Amino acid sequence: MTGACIIVLVITALYICYRDVQSREISNRAVLCTAAASLLTTSGFALSWSCWPLACLAGCFLFAVKAFSGGDIKLILAFLLGVHTSWWSMVVFAVAMGGGVLALVYIALRALQSDSGKLKTDGIPYGVPIALAGLFGVCLSAVDLGYI
């Protein structure tokens, strides 16, 4: 079952990346699918009931100060359901690094682009590094727990 859940996570992550780049929207259905597949990949054994509520509070704070959008917060929390707490810092670091690189790429593309209609310029699609880092974290957790 772990293999099937990882396949679902890969497909969902690719869909989220595509939608976020195209429209800056992360659908609630995709987040729900991600949450279910993340949780099932590690059979819930990666979830830390003491740390996850703190992550929710941190997400609420980041949303309140407009550092992240609601969809981004929901997405990272959905992936964290399947990431063992020993990998959380790696996932957050990967999201930060990926987001920074993505921001630099978007700044360069905006500077080089003559027609602003070709590239959606309102914000950075942080769902891309969140989906990729979250997928990597869930897979590492599944290996770490002996499911793969």
Long-range contacts (C-beta under 8 A, 24 or more apart in sequence): 1-40, 2-40, 2-41, 2-42, 2-142, 2-147, 2-148, 3-148, 5-37, 5-38, 5-40, 5-41, 6-37, 6-41, 6-138, 6-139, 6-142, 6-148, 8-33, 8-37, 9-34, 9-37, 9-38, 9-41, 9-135, 9-138, 10-135, 12-37, 13-131, 13-132, 13-134, 13-135, 14-131, 16-75, 16-127, 16-131, 17-125, 17-127, 17-128, 17-131, 17-132, 19-127, 20-71, 20-125, 20-126, 20-127, 20-128, 20-131, 21-120, 21-125, 21-128, 22-120, 23-120, 24-69, 24-120, 24-122, 24-123, 24-125, 25-71, 26-71, 26-72, 26-74, 26-75, 26-127, 28-74, 31-71, 31-74, 31-75, 31-78, 32-78, 34-75, 34-78, 34-79, 34-134, 35-77, 35-78, 35-81, 37-82, 38-78, 38-79, 38-80, 38-81, 38-82, 38-83, 38-134, 38-138, 39-81, 39-82, 40-82, 41-82, 41-138, 41-141, 41-142, 41-147, 42-82, 42-84, 42-138, 42-141, 42-142, 42-145, 42-147, 43-147, 45-145, 46-81, 46-82, 46-83, 46-84, 46-85, 46-138, 46-141, 46-145, 47-81, 47-82, 48-84, 48-85, 51-85, 51-88, 52-77, 52-80, 52-81, 55-80, 55-88, 68-126, 69-123, 69-126, 71-127, 72-126, 72-127, 72-130, 75-127, 75-130, 75-131, 75-134, 76-130, 76-134, 78-134, 79-130, 79-131, 79-133, 79-134, 79-135, 79-137, 79-138, 80-134, 80-137, 82-137, 82-138, 82-141, 82-142, 83-134, 83-137, 83-138, 83-140, 83-141, 84-140, 84-141, 84-144, 84-145, 86-144, 87-137, 87-140, 87-141, 87-144, 88-137, 90-137, 90-140, 91-133, 91-134, 91-136, 91-137, 92-133, 94-129, 94-132, 94-133, 94-136, 94-137, 95-126, 95-129, 95-130, 95-133, 95-134, 97-129, 98-128, 98-129, 98-132, 98-133, 99-124, 99-126, 99-129, 101-129, 102-126, 102-128, 102-129
